[in-house]
């Protein structure tokens, strides 16, 4: 089973996670820029973070045979902090970089006017840079949050079919699907979707444009949830082709809209061997 985790925060994870992910079939990840838990106090903090998502983390991932791309943005939560807003002016020089495959995560946290402004501005940045967008939907008031998100996208220059709406569940999937968006589901140990609910959604709505991610980060989460969904799909009677579509081809198609996705699996295998010898050499 080949797996592409389209939303995972590897900066918060260990090398054991990388090893376990590789063993489970993960060969590619996308790491969206997000809130680090500790509030940032200046735009310079974003600069260092973006540089690390473009440099250090892909290097770390390659040592374990995993291709790493990122999406960059001012995250929804920090869109409310005036100390962070100036990063919007720095984003254009980052969005031209090869490893950036979307603008994200953007969207709503508490649905404030400041979040409206940041979302609209970053949808324009995505359109202007010919990048798709990864849009986070709020964990509270999910349906209202999705409605407002879709309204803002409709008013933007970015078409709905270049938007991945993430953290969907049974209450929001239909509306996002009817709008023509790509459909993201985060599978967590205790909140959001679990494997069985995910299988039920796939049975009802089909695998078209569906992406499943672990959204693993610094909180309680499991970077192998993608694999567990693949196994649950097979146990429920889905074919290997269905699993490959959801766990590999759909993320490749969505982030491929950027024209920047580089997935050379042979090079990745070589990188693994090289990475291992670098690691051994360093010991
Ligand atoms: Zn996230």
Boltz pocket constraint, residues with backbone or C-beta under 6 A from the ligand:
constraints:
  - pocket:
      binder: B
      contacts: [[A, 7], [A, 9], [A, 32], [A, 34], [A, 105], [A, 215]]
      max_distance: 6.0
